[in-house]
Amino acid sequence: MAFDRIDRQIMALLQEDGRMTNVELAERVGLTAPPCLRRVRALEEEGAIHGYHAQLDPLALGYTITVFALVSLRSQAESDLDAFEDHVAEIPEVRECHMLNGEIDFILKIVAADLKSFQELLTTRLTTAPNVTSVKTSLTIRTSKQLPGIPVRD
């Protein structure tokens, strides 16, 4: 997909504030409202914009810990990789799942209410998953940077 300067501005502004009105967005990028809305719709249809969401505070919802889990599988056959991805997709506390290149097969970002609930998830739903040979976990102590989305450059 080729994006011009205005497309990139639109994406950057919506990534920063998805609740921005079309009128405000149009003003900020130097367009009138109808062509701005057409551009936004085109970006959505092309798949450049996947959706809009609210960024929630985990603590406000009772999730006091974040854990990163490094998962190794016995087999890296495509069917086994798919089965693992399907399995973790059903665990709401697993917020991210990334397949890696190298010794570790997947890294997961997991939220939990407390250490006990994380331990239960680990022992009943993660280490027991089909094809899992090992899970190494690291509890987050502090988060100094957490930006949603990706950098949008001109």
Buried (B, 14 or more C-beta within 10 A) or exposed (E): EEBEEBBBBBBBBBBEEBEBEEEBBBBBBEBEBEEBBEBBEBBBEEEBBEEEEEEEEBEEEEBBBBBBBBBBBEBEEEEBBEBBEEBBEEBEBBEEBEBEEEEBBBBBBBBBBEEEBBEEBBEEBBBEBEBBEEBEBEEEEEEEEEEEEEEBEE
